[in-house]
Amino acid sequence: MGCGNFFFTLTITFSVALITYNIIISANAPLRQELPGSSQGVLSVDPIIKMPGNRKSALADKKRMFHTAVTASDSVYNTWQTRIMYYWFKKMKENGGVNCEMGGFTRILHSGKADQFMDEIPTFVAQPLPAGTDQGYIVLNRPWAFVQWLQQADIKEDYILMSEPDHVIVKPIPNLSKNGLGAAFPFFYIEPKKYEPILRKFYPEEKGPITNIDPIGNSPVIVGKESLKKIAPTWMNVSLAMKKDPEADKAFGWVLEMYAYAVSSALHDVGNILHKDFMLQPPWDTEIGDKFIIHYTYGCDYDMKGKLTYGKIGEWRFDKRSFDTIYPPKNLPLPPPGVPESVVTLVKMVNEATENIPNWGA
């Protein structure tokens, strides 16, 4: 713990210097391409929407293992989601067979202390930020937790998948990153061009056009381990700097840390292949298709005729926020007829996990 605190102190003290130092010129600059238009957050383009043309044929490379990492607090809310996430990680890794590139798994627990699930889920205990540093925005603990894990853990794989507790893996995930580029999901609400005047405080003009900043967050992202070791301290420092900047804090709100990761990745010239099929987000995405992850960040509300009543509590609903202090019960009722496949699949997968995870609700 002493070494961790000493490292944190040095990092915060020299944050500005670190950000400057981390702006390293690299020959492997990312491509420039705008985020395609979207309708209700659903992108309607080729699954790979950003990738070097002369590299697209390199999709059949040798097996390249990646380690899945999920940051979480010790809250009931984060804990039950992570237990479900890990259940499906194990099952999909097994379903992937001998050619599966899914390697190890780590819950990066940023509570600073062990909990009762250390034996159930492989866990690294990280120290939280000092009291008050996050200014009530607990997500700022995420980049700091990654810094500690990357510095202290023995990670066998050469790549990292950054995931989240509210992700359910629906099929084995291949290593989507290629040739020094990360692989990331494009978020329609991450708009670097719209906020160029603000982002120039953190991404100087000499680094290039603002379109170097990809429309991503830190999750889901698959990126080389060595690249992430360089990005993570910058990500932490930029997150803290943005939170302290009133203009940035007001503009970015709850997605501030996502913008900070996108900026930090660009500062290190780590471009990203944008995969719209990396994940789906019910209720807006209605079909599983070729997606790999269900992200249940939005509430799903329907009447008994199967009509979406978003913004109004439905006669049938599934919303993770309904279980912020309690576990969801086993055998949740399935949606009424007419509700999209994505929502039905999500509830069935939650039910399977809760039925099979020992001591559910403990």
Backbone hydrogen bonds, N-H to C=O, Kabsch-Sander energy under -0.5 kcal/mol:
donor,donor_aa,acceptor,acceptor_aa,energy
5,N,1,M,-2.5
6,F,2,G,-2.3
7,F,3,C,-2.6
8,F,4,G,-2.3
9,T,5,N,-2.5
10,L,6,F,-2.2
11,T,7,F,-2.3
12,I,8,F,-2.8
13,T,9,T,-2.4
14,F,10,L,-2.1
15,S,12,I,-1.5
18,L,14,F,-2.8
19,I,15,S,-2.6
20,T,16,V,-2.2
21,Y,17,A,-2.9
22,N,18,L,-2.7
23,I,20,T,-1.4
24,I,22,N,-2.0
29,A,27,A,-1.3
33,Q,31,L,-0.6
39,S,42,V,-1.6
42,V,39,S,-1.8
43,L,41,G,-0.7
44,S,37,G,-0.6
49,I,47,P,-0.8
49,I,274,L,-2.5
50,K,274,L,-0.7
55,R,52,P,-1.9
56,K,52,P,-0.9
56,K,53,G,-0.6
58,A,55,R,-2.2
59,L,56,K,-0.6
61,D,59,L,-0.7
66,F,101,E,-2.4
67,H,159,Y,-2.8
68,T,104,G,-2.7
69,A,67,H,-0.5
69,A,161,L,-2.9
70,V,106,T,-2.5
71,T,163,S,-0.7
72,A,108,I,-2.2
77,Y,324,D,-0.9
79,T,75,S,-2.4
80,W,76,V,-2.4
81,Q,77,Y,-1.1
82,T,78,N,-2.3
83,R,79,T,-2.2
84,I,80,W,-1.8
85,M,81,Q,-2.7
86,Y,82,T,-2.8
87,Y,83,R,-1.8
88,W,84,I,-2.0
89,F,85,M,-2.1
90,K,86,Y,-2.3
91,K,87,Y,-1.8
92,M,88,W,-2.6
93,K,89,F,-2.3
94,E,90,K,-2.0
95,N,91,K,-2.3
96,G,92,M,-1.4
97,G,94,E,-1.3
99,N,96,G,-0.6
100,C,97,G,-1.5
103,G,66,F,-3.0
103,G,101,E,-0.6
106,T,68,T,-2.4
107,R,122,P,-3.0
108,I,70,V,-3.0
108,I,106,T,-0.7
109,L,107,R,-1.1
109,L,124,F,-2.3
110,H,72,A,-2.1
110,H,108,I,-0.8
112,G,109,L,-0.8
112,G,126,A,-1.3
118,M,115,D,-1.1
121,I,117,F,-2.6
124,F,107,R,-2.6
126,A,109,L,-2.7
126,A,124,F,-0.7
133,T,130,P,-2.4
135,Q,132,G,-1.0
137,Y,134,D,-2.6
138,I,136,G,-0.9
140,L,137,Y,-2.2
141,N,138,I,-2.2
142,R,139,V,-2.1
144,W,140,L,-0.9
145,A,141,N,-2.4
146,F,142,R,-2.2
147,V,143,P,-2.2
148,Q,144,W,-1.9
149,W,145,A,-2.4
150,L,146,F,-2.8
151,Q,147,V,-1.7
152,Q,148,Q,-2.3
153,A,149,W,-2.8
155,I,153,A,-1.0
156,K,154,D,-0.7
158,D,65,M,-0.7
159,Y,65,M,-0.8
160,I,223,V,-2.9
161,L,67,H,-3.2
162,M,160,I,-0.6
162,M,221,V,-2.8
163,S,69,A,-2.8
163,S,161,L,-0.7
167,H,164,E,-1.3
168,V,294,I,-2.4
169,I,167,H,-0.5
170,V,292,F,-2.5
171,K,292,F,-1.0
176,L,174,P,-1.1
178,K,181,L,-0.9
181,L,178,K,-2.6
182,G,271,G,-2.8
183,A,222,I,-2.5
184,A,273,I,-2.8
185,F,220,P,-1.3
187,F,215,P,-2.6
188,F,186,P,-0.5
190,I,187,F,-1.6
191,E,189,Y,-0.8
195,Y,191,E,-1.2
196,E,193,K,-1.3
198,I,195,Y,-0.6
199,L,195,Y,-2.7
200,R,196,E,-2.1
201,K,198,I,-1.6
202,F,199,L,-1.7
203,Y,199,L,-2.3
207,K,204,P,-2.0
208,G,205,E,-1.9
212,N,209,P,-1.9
213,I,210,I,-1.9
214,D,212,N,-0.7
216,I,214,D,-2.1
221,V,162,M,-1.2
222,I,183,A,-2.6
223,V,160,I,-2.3
223,V,221,V,-0.5
225,K,158,D,-3.1
228,L,224,G,-2.5
229,K,225,K,-2.0
230,K,226,E,-1.0
230,K,227,S,-0.5
231,I,227,S,-2.3
232,A,228,L,-3.0
234,T,230,K,-0.7
235,W,231,I,-2.9
236,M,232,A,-2.3
237,N,233,P,-2.4
238,V,234,T,-3.2
239,S,235,W,-2.1
240,L,236,M,-2.2
241,A,237,N,-2.5
242,M,238,V,-2.8
243,K,239,S,-2.2
244,K,240,L,-1.6
245,D,241,A,-0.8
245,D,242,M,-0.7
249,D,242,M,-0.5
249,D,245,D,-3.0
250,K,246,P,-2.2
251,A,247,E,-2.1
252,F,248,A,-2.8
253,G,249,D,-1.8
255,V,252,F,-2.3
256,L,253,G,-1.7
259,Y,255,V,-2.1
260,A,256,L,-2.2
261,Y,257,E,-1.8
262,A,258,M,-2.3
263,V,259,Y,-2.6
264,S,260,A,-2.3
265,S,261,Y,-2.8
266,A,262,A,-1.8
267,L,263,V,-2.5
268,H,264,S,-1.3
269,D,266,A,-1.9
270,V,265,S,-2.7
271,G,269,D,-0.9
273,I,182,G,-3.4
274,L,50,K,-0.7
274,L,272,N,-0.5
275,H,184,A,-3.0
275,H,273,I,-0.7
276,K,47,P,-1.6
276,K,274,L,-0.6
277,D,47,P,-0.6
278,F,275,H,-1.4
279,M,276,K,-0.5
280,L,293,I,-2.7
284,W,281,Q,-0.9
285,D,281,Q,-1.6
286,T,284,W,-0.6
291,K,288,I,-2.3
292,F,277,D,-0.8
292,F,278,F,-0.7
293,I,278,F,-0.8
294,I,168,V,-3.0
295,H,280,L,-2.9
295,H,293,I,-0.6
296,Y,166,D,-1.6
296,Y,294,I,-0.7
297,T,295,H,-1.2
298,Y,282,P,-0.6
300,C,318,F,-2.5
301,D,299,G,-0.6
302,Y,316,W,-2.8
303,D,307,K,-2.2
306,G,303,D,-2.0
309,T,301,D,-2.9
312,K,309,T,-2.3
315,E,302,Y,-0.5
316,W,302,Y,-2.8
318,F,300,C,-2.2
322,S,319,D,-2.4
323,F,320,K,-1.9
324,D,321,R,-0.8
339,V,336,P,-1.5
342,S,286,T,-2.3
343,V,340,P,-0.6
344,V,340,P,-1.9
345,T,341,E,-3.0
346,L,342,S,-2.0
347,V,343,V,-2.2
348,K,344,V,-2.3
349,M,345,T,-2.5
350,V,346,L,-2.4
351,N,347,V,-2.5
352,E,348,K,-2.3
353,A,349,M,-2.2
354,T,350,V,-2.6
355,E,351,N,-1.8
356,N,352,E,-1.3
357,I,353,A,-2.1
360,W,357,I,-0.8
362,A,359,N,-2.3
